[in-house]
C-alpha cells in the first residue's frame, strides 16, 4: 500500500513483479491472497507467531512479537528469522539471523560526543537523519573533527583599510547583512537577533536546504556569500565587540577581535563552496574560535556603550 520497500529491485522489476515472494518478514505483516497461495495457505497459517489471523479476503495477518518496541531484541530477532526461513525454505537461517542482528546493532544507542563548538548544530543534523541510520550518524559525527578555522590573520600583520570612505563601507556591510535577514526572515527568524545561536540556525538552514547543490553558483557568489559574510562580521562586531577593517577586496575585509583579524567573507565563501563544506567551515565554529581569542574581560556590548 505504501509502495515501499522495493527490496533492492529496479523500479521496472518492482512494478512488473510486485510482491511476488516474501523478501522480508517484519514485526507486522499482511500477506495478500495471491502471495498466501504462492507460499501455501497451510504453511502460512501454521506459522508459530504472536498472532496469525486469516482475513476475510483471504489475506493473512502475521504479528511476530507482542510489542513493536521490542522488535530489535535478540528474542524478537530469533522469532523473525525463524518465521522468514519457514516461509522461505531456500534461505539459510544463520545468514538471516546474522543480518537481523547486524541491524539491531546499528540501532544500539550511541552517546553523542560531538565537537563542543558544533554540538548544537550536529544534534540538529542527527535529528534529520532516518531513524535506522541515526546511531551510525552519531558515531560518525563523534569521530569527525572539522578543520581549525584558518580565516584569520594576526592583528599586527593585517593590512590596514584601503577604502576612501570608511563609514560608507561599514554601511554597506550593514545593508548586506540586513539583506540576508530580509531574504530569510521566515525560514530563520532568529537572524534579526544577531546572536551566536542565529549563526547556528543559519548553518543548519543552508545544510538542510543543501544550498550549494540547489542554487546556481553565480547566485551564491554574487548574492548569498556577500550577505552571509557581512552577517557573520556583524555578529562578531555586535556580540564580541569587534571592529571592522574594511578593504576594497571583499575577502580581505575583516573584523578585529582581540589580537586577530577574522575574515568573515572568506569564511562564508569556504562554507558555501560545497555541501560538505557547510559543516567543515561552519559560521558557528569561526565565531566560537573568535570568542576564545577576544580581549579578556571585554563584554559584548562595550563598543556600543562607548567610554564611561
matplotlib code that plots the C-alpha trace (Angstrom):
import matplotlib.pyplot as plt

x = [0.0, 2.8, 4.8, 7.8, 10.2, 11.3, 13.8, 16.6, 14.9, 15.0, 11.9, 10.7, 11.2, 9.4, 6.4, 6.3, 6.6, 5.1, 5.3, 5.9, 7.6, 8.4, 11.6, 11.4, 9.3, 8.7, 7.1, 3.7, 2.9, -0.2, 0.3, -2.2, -4.2, -2.0, 1.1, -0.5, -1.5, 2.0, 3.6, 0.9, -2.0, -1.5, 2.2, 1.3, -1.4, 0.7, 3.5, 4.1, 3.9, 2.3, -0.7, -1.7, -5.1, -6.8, -8.6, -12.0, -10.5, -8.0, -5.1, -3.2, -2.1, 1.1, 2.4, 5.7, 6.1, 3.8, 5.1, 6.8, 9.1, 11.0, 11.3, 15.2, 15.7, 17.5, 14.4, 12.3, 15.1, 15.2, 11.4, 11.8, 14.5, 12.6, 9.4, 11.3, 13.1, 9.9, 8.1, 11.3, 12.9, 15.5, 17.1, 19.8, 18.7, 22.2, 22.6, 19.2, 19.7, 23.2, 21.7, 19.0, 21.4, 23.6, 20.5, 19.9, 23.5, 23.2, 20.2, 22.0, 22.2, 25.4, 26.2, 26.9, 30.4, 30.4, 32.9, 31.9, 31.7, 29.3, 27.3, 24.0, 24.4, 25.3, 22.4, 20.0, 21.8, 21.3, 17.6, 17.2, 18.7, 16.5, 15.8, 17.6, 20.7, 20.7, 23.0, 25.5, 25.3, 26.1, 29.1, 30.4, 30.0, 31.6, 34.7, 34.6, 36.5, 36.3, 39.4, 40.7, 39.5, 42.1, 40.3, 42.2, 45.4, 47.5, 46.4, 50.0, 50.4, 46.8, 46.5, 45.1, 41.9, 42.3, 38.8, 38.3, 35.1, 35.1, 31.6, 30.2, 31.9, 30.5, 27.1, 27.4, 28.3, 25.3, 23.0, 24.3, 23.6, 20.1, 19.5, 20.2, 17.7, 15.1, 15.7, 15.5, 13.4, 10.7, 12.9, 15.4, 13.6, 16.5, 18.6, 17.2, 18.8, 22.4, 23.5, 25.7, 22.6, 21.4, 24.7, 23.9, 20.4, 21.9, 24.4, 21.6, 19.3, 21.9, 22.8, 19.2, 18.5, 21.7, 22.2, 25.5, 23.8, 20.3, 21.3, 23.1, 26.8, 26.6, 23.7, 25.7, 28.8, 27.2, 24.4, 24.4, 28.1, 28.5, 25.3, 26.4, 29.9, 28.5, 26.1, 28.9, 31.0, 28.1, 27.7, 31.4, 31.1, 27.8, 28.5, 32.2, 32.9, 34.8, 35.8, 35.6, 38.7, 37.2, 39.0, 38.3, 38.9, 36.0, 37.7, 40.4, 37.9, 38.0, 36.7, 39.3, 38.6, 41.4, 44.7, 43.3, 41.6, 38.9, 37.9, 34.1, 33.7, 36.5, 34.7, 31.4, 33.0, 34.6, 31.4, 29.2, 31.7, 30.1, 27.5, 30.3, 31.9, 28.7, 29.8, 33.6, 33.6, 30.6, 29.9, 29.3, 32.8, 34.6, 32.5, 33.4, 37.1, 36.9, 35.2, 38.1, 40.5, 38.8, 40.3, 40.0, 37.3, 35.8, 32.0, 30.0, 28.5, 31.4, 31.7, 28.0, 28.1, 31.2, 33.7, 32.5]
y = [0.0, 2.4, 1.4, 0.7, -1.1, -2.3, -4.8, -3.5, -4.2, -1.9, 0.2, -1.6, -5.0, -3.9, -2.6, -5.8, -8.4, -6.6, -8.7, -11.9, -13.6, -12.9, -10.8, -9.9, -10.6, -7.7, -7.2, -6.8, -8.3, -8.5, -11.0, -10.7, -13.7, -14.2, -14.3, -16.6, -19.1, -19.0, -19.7, -22.2, -21.2, -24.1, -23.2, -19.6, -20.3, -22.9, -20.4, -20.1, -16.4, -14.0, -13.7, -15.4, -14.5, -15.2, -12.1, -12.1, -11.5, -14.4, -12.4, -13.3, -11.1, -12.1, -10.4, -11.9, -10.3, -8.8, -5.3, -3.2, -1.5, -4.8, -5.6, -5.3, -7.5, -10.8, -12.9, -10.9, -11.3, -15.1, -15.3, -13.1, -15.3, -18.5, -17.1, -15.9, -19.2, -21.2, -19.1, -19.1, -22.6, -21.6, -19.2, -20.0, -19.5, -18.4, -15.9, -14.4, -14.2, -12.6, -9.9, -9.1, -8.9, -6.5, -4.3, -4.4, -3.5, -0.5, 0.7, 0.4, 3.8, 5.8, 8.6, 11.9, 13.2, 16.0, 18.7, 21.2, 24.2, 22.4, 20.2, 22.2, 22.2, 18.5, 17.5, 19.0, 17.3, 13.9, 14.7, 15.0, 11.5, 8.5, 6.6, 3.5, 5.5, 7.8, 5.9, 5.3, 9.0, 9.9, 7.6, 9.2, 12.7, 11.7, 10.7, 13.7, 16.9, 20.0, 21.8, 24.5, 27.9, 29.4, 32.6, 35.0, 37.0, 38.2, 41.8, 43.1, 41.8, 42.6, 45.0, 48.4, 49.7, 50.9, 52.3, 56.0, 56.3, 54.0, 55.0, 54.1, 50.8, 50.0, 51.0, 48.6, 45.7, 46.5, 46.7, 43.3, 41.7, 43.2, 41.8, 38.4, 38.9, 40.1, 37.1, 34.5, 36.1, 33.5, 30.4, 31.7, 34.1, 34.4, 36.3, 39.6, 39.0, 38.8, 36.2, 33.1, 31.0, 32.7, 31.6, 28.0, 28.4, 29.8, 26.9, 24.4, 26.1, 26.0, 22.4, 21.3, 23.2, 21.8, 25.3, 24.6, 22.0, 23.5, 27.1, 28.5, 29.1, 32.7, 33.4, 32.1, 34.0, 37.3, 37.5, 34.8, 34.7, 38.5, 38.7, 35.7, 37.1, 40.6, 39.0, 36.9, 40.0, 42.0, 39.3, 39.4, 43.2, 43.1, 40.2, 40.2, 43.9, 43.6, 46.3, 46.2, 46.8, 47.5, 46.6, 47.0, 43.3, 41.7, 38.6, 40.8, 42.7, 41.6, 42.1, 42.8, 40.8, 40.6, 40.0, 38.5, 39.8, 37.5, 37.2, 36.6, 36.9, 34.4, 32.0, 32.5, 31.7, 28.5, 27.5, 27.8, 26.0, 22.6, 20.7, 19.1, 22.5, 23.7, 21.7, 21.8, 25.6, 26.5, 30.0, 28.8, 27.4, 30.5, 32.6, 30.3, 30.4, 34.2, 34.2, 32.4, 35.0, 38.2, 40.5, 39.0, 40.7, 42.5, 42.4, 42.0, 45.5, 47.7, 49.1, 50.0, 51.6, 53.7, 55.0, 55.7]
z = [0.0, 0.8, -2.3, -0.1, 0.3, -3.1, -1.6, -3.8, -7.1, -10.0, -10.5, -13.6, -12.0, -8.8, -10.9, -13.0, -10.3, -7.3, -4.1, -5.9, -3.0, 0.7, 0.6, 4.3, 7.4, 9.7, 13.2, 11.5, 8.1, 5.9, 3.0, 0.2, -1.1, -4.2, -2.1, 0.5, -2.1, -3.7, -0.3, 0.8, 2.9, 5.4, 5.7, 6.4, 8.9, 10.8, 11.4, 15.2, 16.0, 18.4, 16.2, 12.9, 11.5, 8.2, 7.0, 5.2, 1.7, 2.0, 3.2, 6.3, 9.2, 10.9, 14.0, 15.2, 18.6, 21.3, 21.3, 18.5, 21.0, 21.4, 17.7, 17.8, 20.9, 20.3, 21.2, 18.6, 16.0, 16.6, 16.0, 12.9, 11.5, 12.1, 10.5, 7.5, 6.9, 7.4, 4.8, 2.5, 3.0, 0.4, 2.8, 5.4, 9.0, 10.3, 7.4, 8.0, 11.8, 11.4, 9.1, 11.6, 14.5, 12.5, 12.0, 15.7, 16.5, 14.2, 16.3, 19.6, 21.3, 20.8, 23.3, 21.4, 21.9, 19.3, 18.9, 21.6, 19.3, 17.0, 19.3, 18.9, 15.1, 14.8, 17.1, 14.6, 11.8, 13.6, 14.1, 10.3, 9.6, 9.2, 12.4, 11.2, 10.4, 13.4, 15.7, 12.9, 12.1, 15.7, 15.8, 12.6, 13.9, 17.2, 15.2, 12.9, 13.7, 11.5, 10.3, 12.6, 11.3, 9.0, 8.0, 10.3, 10.4, 13.4, 14.0, 13.7, 10.1, 8.9, 6.1, 7.0, 5.5, 1.9, 1.3, 0.8, 2.8, 5.9, 7.0, 3.6, 3.7, 7.1, 6.0, 3.0, 5.3, 7.4, 4.4, 3.1, 6.5, 6.6, 3.1, 4.4, 7.3, 4.8, 2.5, 5.2, 8.0, 7.6, 7.4, 10.0, 12.3, 14.8, 12.3, 13.5, 16.9, 15.6, 18.1, 18.1, 18.1, 14.9, 13.2, 14.1, 12.8, 9.5, 9.3, 9.7, 7.2, 4.5, 5.3, 5.3, 2.1, 0.5, -1.0, -2.8, -4.9, -5.2, -6.1, -9.1, -8.4, -9.7, -7.4, -4.4, -5.3, -6.2, -3.6, -0.9, 0.0, 0.5, 2.6, 4.8, 5.2, 6.2, 8.7, 10.3, 10.6, 12.1, 14.8, 15.6, 16.0, 17.8, 20.2, 20.7, 20.5, 17.2, 14.8, 11.0, 9.0, 5.5, 2.4, -1.3, -1.9, -0.1, 1.1, 2.7, 4.8, 8.4, 12.0, 14.6, 17.8, 20.4, 18.7, 15.5, 12.4, 11.4, 7.7, 7.6, 3.8, 3.3, 5.7, 4.0, 0.7, 2.0, 3.8, 0.6, -1.7, -1.3, 0.7, 2.8, 3.4, 5.2, 8.3, 7.7, 7.6, 9.6, 10.7, 14.2, 14.6, 13.5, 15.9, 18.8, 17.9, 17.8, 21.1, 22.7, 21.3, 22.3, 24.8, 28.3, 30.3, 27.4, 27.3, 24.1, 24.4, 25.3, 21.8, 21.8, 25.2, 24.5, 27.0, 30.5]

ax = plt.figure().add_subplot(projection="3d")
ax.plot(x, y, z, "-o")
ax.set_aspect("equal")
plt.show()
